[in-house]
Each structure stands twice: as C-alpha cells, then as structure tokens.
Amino acid sequence: MTEVIELLKEQKRLELGHVKSSGETMKGIENPMVKVVLESIVHDSRKHAAIAQALIDVEAGEGPTKLDMDLGAATTLNQSIKQHVRVEMDMIEMLGEIGALVKDDRVQKFIDYLVEEEKRHHKLLKEFSLLLDRDSVAMNEYLDLFQKYMIVPLE
C-alpha cells in the first residue's frame, strides 16, 4: 500500500472518530444554535471521510480514471448541476438581503459564513459543470477542483 493510501486511511479514521465523539457531546446540548453548528461540523466530517474513501479507491486503482457516462446521463447530470448553480445564486442573494437586515452581530457572523459557503458551492458547481461539458475529463481534474474549494485536504 502506498503512503498516500495509508495517510488517507488515517484521515478517514480521524474524521469518523470525530463523528463518534462529537455525537456523544451533542446529546446533552439544548441550545439550538450550538447544536446545529456541531451537527454541521459532524456532517462535514462524515463527508470528509467519504471523500477520503473515494480518494483511496482512486489511488488504489479501484476507481475510474475518467468520468465515463453515456451522453443522456451526462446531459441530465449537467442540467441538474446548472439548475443548482441558479438556485445557489438565489440563496446568495437571499442571504445578502437577510444580512442587510440583521442587527445582532452573532447572527451576522453566521449569515456571513453561510454566504461564503454558498459562494464556494456556486463556484465549485460552475467549474464542475464546465468539466462535464467537455468530452473527456481525467479524474485528477476533479480532484484538483475539489482541492481548490477545500473539499479535499491537500496532500
């Protein structure tokens, strides 16, 4: 096994360990804001563990090196992504309106966080859509895209 695979396995183990320990911590929390923030972090750790596993599969040669789909499926996926790009833009605009009305700086910090998160999603989806528009895309191009938007930790 390569060093990259070993490190990714360790990353996955750490992420899943964090999910387990955070789940125990959240049981006693009643404050809805604190609870939702911790749930969001746990969700991200689950996502990171799943991404680590996908990277392990690719690195081990078990995953495809190209996104091979028939034209119909690729077109449907691309149209769905483009629709989501439009929805992300609406979300960003709505959060901007909300942010302009908020008086509490604690609430404003979370609104700002959501805006940045939506902008990151928006950029990622637009670039992903551009990749899907091409005839041939190598898996490393997808990984580069994910790393650019910090979905996957850099090696």
N, C-alpha and C positions, 0 to 999 in steps of 0.2 A: 504494500500500500504506500502511496506517495505521502510526502509530508503535508501537502495541501489537503489531502483527504483526511488525514489524522487531525489536522487543525480544524477542519470543518466539522468533524465529528465532535471534537471538544467544544466548539462553538455551539453546536446543536444541543449538546448535553447541558452546557451552561444556561442556554435560553430556556430549556424545558425545566431545569432546576429552579430557575427564577419564577417560572409559571407556577410551579407547585408551591414554593414558599410564599409567593405573593397571594395565592389563593387562600392560604391559611390566614394570612394577615388581614385580608379583606373581610373575613367572616364577621369580625366584631365591629366593623366600621359602619356607622349610621349616617354620617354626613354625606349627602348625595353627591356633592361636588368632589370630595376627596375620593369617594368610592368610584365615580365614573372615570376620574383621572387614572386611578390604579387599574381599573378594568381595561382602559385604553392601553396602558403600558403592557399588561399581561397579553392583550390581543396582539400587540406588536411583537412580543417575544415569541408567541406561537407562530406568527407569520415568519419571523426571522429563522426559527427552527425549520419550518417547511422549506424556506429558500435554501438554507444550508443543506438540507437533504437533496434538493434538486441539483445543487451545485456538486454535491458528492456524486450523484448519478452521472452528471455530465463529465466530471473529472475522471470517473472510473470507466468512461466509455459506454455506460449503460443508457445514456440519454442521446437523443438525436443531435447531430451537429448542425442541422438546418431545420427550420420550421417548414416541414413538408405537409401541405394541406391541399385538398383539391380546391379548385377555383371557387366553387359555390360556398364551401365552408369558410374560406379565407375572406371572401367578399362579405359574408354575413358577419363574421367577426370584426372586420374593419368598419363596417357600417355601425355596428354596435358601439365600437370604440369612439367613432366620430360623434355619435349621439351623446355618449357620455362626456366627451370634450365640451359639447354645447351645454350640457347640464352643469358641469364643473364651472363654466363661466357664469352661469346664472347663480350658482352657490356663492361664488366670489363676490359678485355684485350685491347679493342679498346680505352677506356678512359685512360688506362695506357700509351698507345702509344702517345695519344694526349697530356697527361700531361707531358711527357718527352720532347715534342717539344715546349711547351708554355713558353713564356718569360715574359708575363705580370702577376704579382702576383695576380691581381684581378681575372683574368681569371683562374689562377691556383687554387684559393680558390673554385671556382665553380666546376671545374673539380674534385677536391678532394671531394667536397660534393656529386657530382654525383657518384663517385666511392664508397663512403661509403653507399649511398642509394642503389646502385645496389648490393653491398655485403650483405646488410641487406635483400633485396628481395631474393637473392640467398639462403641464409641460411634458411629463412622462407619457401621458396618453397621446399627445400630439406627435411626439417623436416615435412612439410605438406604431402609430397609425402610418407614419411615413415609411417605417421599415416594412410594414405589411403591404404597402403599395408596390414595393419592389418585387421582382421576380424571384430573387434568391437572396437569402439573408443567413449569414453564419451565426451560430449560437453565441459566439463571443461578442457579436454586435449587440445582442440582447443583454448579455451580462454587463457590457460596458454601459449600456443605457441604465440598467438598474443601479450600477455603482455610482453613476453620475448623480442620480437623485437619492443616493444614500439609502436605497432599499436593501442593498447587499454591502456588507462591510468590505473595504478594500483589503487585499492581501498584504 
